[in-house]
Amino acid sequence: IMVPGLLLCLSFAYAAALKPTCLSAQFRSPGDYIIGGLFPFGMDTVNLTARSEPTLVVCERLFVDGLIWALGMKFAIDQINNSTSLLPGVKLGYDTYDTCFEPMVALQPSLLFLTRNGTTGIGVLCNYTDYQPRVTAVIGPHKSDLCLATAKLFSFFLIPQVSYGASSEKLSNTELYPSFYRTVSSDKNLVEAVVLLLNRFGWNWVATVGSDDEYGRGAQGLFLSIAGNRSICVAFEGLIPTDLADPKAKDQLEDTIKLINKTKVNIIVLFAFSRPAQALLEHSISMGLTKKVWIGTEAWMLSDIAASIPNIQSIGTVLGFIMKAGTVPGFQKYVADLFTSVQQDKFCQKSREFNRLMNSDTLDTHCKQCDHISLHDVSSKLSHSQIQPVYVAVYSVAYALHRALGCTHQVCPKASVRSWQLLHFMNTLPFKVNGRSFRFDQRHGTNTGYKLIFWSWKNGTLTYLPVGDYEESLYINKSQIQFHTADQKEPTSECFRHCKPGQFRQIKGFHLCCYDCTDCPENTFWSTKDSSTCTPCLEHQWSPARSTQCYDRSERYLFWNEPLTIALLTLMSITVSLTCLTAVLFLKNLETPLVQASGGKLNLFALFTLVLLCLSCCLYIGKPSNNLCMIQQIVYALCLNGCFSTFFIKSLEITLVTEFPRCAPTFLHWVTQRRAWLLVALCLLTECLFCFCYLHLGPDYLLSDHKSLPTEVLLVCNTESWFAFALMHGYNGCLAFVCFLCTFMVQTFGKKYNIARGITFAILIYFIIWIFFIAIFATLKTVLRPVTQIGTILTTTLGILGTYYIPKCYIILFKPDLNTVDYFQNSIKEEPEEDSQ
């Protein structure tokens, strides 16, 4: 008896399940204020490209999540209508339609919402301030593509539109979409969370794939821009075609998998909805893609479509972010009770009457499939479907309407409220839902944060395991994450190693963000602000290779205490002493024939200028200045001129005696005795004139050379005008050249001393030294430049002493028998003026 009874109960249950319900009639209800709803009841539309006439677009399959979201809106409105504190005495109605995930499908009910209340026509007016559309506000749609299309319509009329799923950053533009709101975070917040996750694990070599729609393209674009600034290199970026029925879609998916495999990345960031994600994952499995770490989003991670793919566990590790949405108390019981009610004829008859009141023949909901499903078909989705964004969206409109009407907790005045009047209250005031406070930010969004979940498989059963969360910072519980790798260790995915301080990133290969670490060269430093290049040090600073900072340069010049300076000063002292001893010796033997034949007192003047010339070496030692640089060349030129002027007078005397003996008696007195001093003064005066020109045209100046030495700034005297330099020193050169011409061919009789030979060799040495000096001085810009000048001064002085004065000192000291009038007598014995005196 029990078996037939059990079979009878089962047959009744089966018959009840097969009996159509009136669930599709539950998405309309009359009220004082109507709220429109756009939800994806169906999916997989008929091929849109085959439409040749603007006929109705039909969805082939029911989308259970969309149905649950629509029931969430109904639940919220029923709660508000039963509330005694929110909109007391006011009944909210609702009118919900299918979008089929297609913008052109969503436009049809959107146009219906815009029609004048009580009609099916949209008034074309100049001013819509008093225009009363059919709905007070709109909830939905879910996808960004649809919102971008509908938001422009509703924003023109300033009808509040609150989406429960659109996350495109474009919708944050309040100038383009002033009446658009959303109860979810924008893609920018999601992408920042993904980038933080990658940085936390040190994954900087990744691939990113997005669905070829507004959500996928927008999120991927944001990811590429933010990841590039956070040291993450995107090895590959691709898009999944939206029309998966297209034969080319398969080839495109296969190429995407091949390119991902070629890059050898271990991390794939996937921004896509469930259907495109399913297609990519199926091809990954069929093509044998090695286990990867898939970083996902709520758009596909919570979908049964992706989780039910055969052998889905072989893809590797799945991590991703879902919105941190709270539960909606009482919703599951509400849905269970509703499914029980829609099987009762009395309840269904009442629902159909409500539909007739709302002129349901205007546009059908297109959810005929809803009448053929049971509670069992939706129960698995109720546990993890995100209902709170829809629930909060409805309450945001209700609170705005409550404030716009001026309601209290006891009563609401009956008044006419335009849709645009709600915007002010939605923008400014917070509202509470189930004890939690919400408010829209300046970009008309809410940021409730994200949960990081991990796909945990146990005995073939998938569990969404929370392993972290993100609001302003990211928290991860790594101990709960079991990576599906061979050793179950955390995988690595690096294109580059982390550069050490003092190293910059040198881009290599095809990928612009893939680089080697290269040491910063000298005089540059590594800055944390820009790690891709090395920053040059300032001119007065230096740095060694691989440095993180610059150091101030020390000044470099010829110091008094360095060994080279001491050696030069020692040589100068010897030269000065030798010159002074020569002068003393000439002074003691001033009246001897040798000294008189060499120039007499003019020798003492020449030796005095040579002493001053040697002492001028001190001007080149120590820290230089502009005045010091200017004085150096002037002192050198004047002292050398003083010596050469005495040689010039003696050369003229020798020339007159040897080459012009007949004219000698007439002109010889101009180059001997007291008149010779006039010529010396004239030579010095001329040199002073050239020194004045040198000062006027451009004297030497102090140059701070930052390039010649690696760690020091070289203080060196630099020549400003080479013309002025040549003019001043060229005069001495000309004077020396005249002396050389007057003396180098002079011959004397046997047993006579050749005065001219000493002058010739002295001038010759001077020319040789200056040839080397000019070559070195013009090219050398180191601390050796003043050394060169000191060396030139000392070698010139020693050359003159050695070739002209030292031989005479030798005769005075060691050959006094040759110091006679006969040995030093010229062809003309004495000057006429001397005899007369």
Phi, psi and omega in degrees: 000324183292323182294311176300325179295318179295318178296324179295318178297317179296322180294321177295319179296319180294319179296324179292324180292325181281340182290128179297143178257179177249035180297325181295340180274000185271003187255017171224142176201134180287163178184177179292324178227129184262132174251124179278150179227135177237111185226147180275084177292326184234171178210177181059070179289160174296148184312112185289334182290343180277354182286121175252349177228152180286062179272176182290138176266131185246138174267142186272325187232153179281137175255105189298321181300317179298322177297317181294321178297319179295322176293329176297321177295316179299318180298317181295317181292321177297322177297315182295320180294334179267000182279146178261351182248331180257118182052053180295132180082000180248136178250126176270134172254169180213151180219108191246139182225162182274145176248341181056018183063019182239130180301320183291333176286321181290337182291329183296307176293332178296319177295324177297320179297331184275350181293154180297140184304124179091357180231180175243019181241149177261122180286136177261103187236162173279329184227122183257019182299319182262009182287132182247100179285173183297324184245153176274326179205168181231135174254122179107189355282192189271317187270153180293323180304315182290320181294323179296330178279314185282330184296329178291325177293309184291329180291330177297319179272357183056042174271124181301129176235122183242112179269148181252008182205344183287123186239005182301137179293336179300327183287354177281353180282100184286346175286320179280325184232071186291337183253014181266134177227163175209149181257023175232165178281157178281165181298335181298318178294321179295316181295321177298323177294319179296318180295319177297322178298315179296317179295323182296325179268358180074025179269109181239011179230094191228164171244151178227136179229138179225156174286146184280063176218181184300319180295310184294313181294317182295313180294321179293320177298317177296320180297318181296320182288318182285320181297323180297330179274354182243027175063036176245126182261124179267108184285330182209141174226131182215168180234143177266127181297144181282326179271088184287346178281345179294131180302332180286342183296321180297315179297321179295320178293319179295319177297322179298315180296319180297317181292322176298317180295325181291326181288342180062033175276154178253355184236130177234122177262121187243113175252098183199160172277178191299316184294309176299322178297320178299316181297317180294317182293322178297318178291326177297319180290314183293330181268003175071033176297133181297162183298130180237173169259117180261121176262114186244181178229173183300335184302332179228343186291328181266006183275134175292337180298312180289321184289338183266008178295134178301135178061032182296336181294342184282352183286340179121223185258136179242119175234149177184175184248136171234157181297141179276078182256138179280173178279159177250104184301135174087356185289317182296320177295322179299316180294318179298317179294323181294318179294331175289320184290322185289354175267357182262133185296321181295316179296318182292321179297320178295320179296321181291328176295318176300322179295320179293326177297330182266014178057057187294346181283354178297311181205127181279157179285342182061037176236052178295334179294337183298333182283355185239023177240158182243174178299327180298328182290335184250351186297324181293333181276335185298332187286327183234008177287138184278096182268331188302319179303321177292315182300314180292324180300316179296316182294328179297320178292319181297317179294320178297319178294321178302315182285324180295324178283345183075035183287155169251186179284351182250327188209152174240130177289144177283113183211159177268123181240127176279155182299318184294340180287343179284337188299320181301318183283333176286330182282330193255322193253142174282168177215156183248137176229116181054042177082357180252136184271138177229153169201153179275137179278189184295339179258019174063033177232169175237138180244095181269356180091179183227155169253138174268121182242157183232132176285107181255122181255126175225115180057040178079003181255132181270132175235133176274098187266118176291128181233009179172178177208162181219126167234273173265338177225166184254130175243133180229133173261087187295335183294337181272352182265119176251102183290136181274065176245174183300319180257006180058024177263163180297123181288159176247149177209088185232133172268338183216159173269158180288124183289145178276161177303134183095000178242144177245163185272116178258115186296140179225154172068201186282326186273123187294336182261007178263126190212165170258161177264121183237138179295140174293133179290175179299150179065022169226162179218158182267131180240139179292341180288329180217092186275000181269350177218165175259136182273127178295144175289159174294164188299325184270013182234168178212167176205149174282175176296146179058049182255153177252002178203168178251155181238149179291137178286144173270154181281141181232126174205186182279104183281155181291331189260005180276153187304320181296320179295317179298321179295317179294318178296325177295316179295323178296317180297319179296317181295316179297316179298317180297320179292318179295318177297321177297318179296319179297317180296319178292326180294319179291331182248035185298326185269001180284156182302323183297311182294320180294320179293332181277350178133355177065233182293339177299330177297320180296321178294318180296318179293326177296317179294327177292325176296315178297323179297319178294317181294337178293350175300332180294338179292341183265000182250143182094180183289121182281166175216173180298317180294320180294318178299323181289321183289326185307308184289325180294313180297318180298315182294316182292317181294318179292325178295322178300321178288315183292333178295326177289323176296322180298316180296317180292325179293319177297321179298315181295321180296317179297320183288319187268324186259331181230065184297330181288328180273350185301315181299332183280319188253353186294332182290345178282345182243009178229163177058219190289329182291340177296330179292333176295321178293322177298315180297321179296319177297316180293323179295320178296319178295323176297324178296317178292327176295323177296318177298322179298317179294326183282320184282327180152093179284169175298148182224163181282128179243129174266103184266114182261001187252332187290324182247142186290323187239001185231156173261122184273121175266111186221148177280127184246144181276122181275316181235109178291335176294314178296321178298315181291326180295316183289312182278337178294330178296317176297323177297318178295319179298318178293323181293321176298317178299320181293318179296326183283343190237341192286341180256005184286132175240149180241162178288161178302148181060029174238144179280133182268095179296326185294328184299320180298317179295319182300312181292323179298315179292321180298316177297321178300314180296318181297315180298319183287331175299313178292322183296313181299318181297317181285318185295325183286336185252335186274127178227042177245189180293347179281352180296311175295330176297321178297318180293318177296317179298322178296316180299311185290320179291325176296314179297314180294326177296316178295316179298315186290329183264335185247315188264320184299318177301324180289322176297324179298317179294317181298317186275319189247346178230059182295338180292342179269349181279069183233163180295322183294321184288327183253009183282135177276179180293336174256125189294295184222158178285148180302319182298326181293321181292321182293328179285000000 
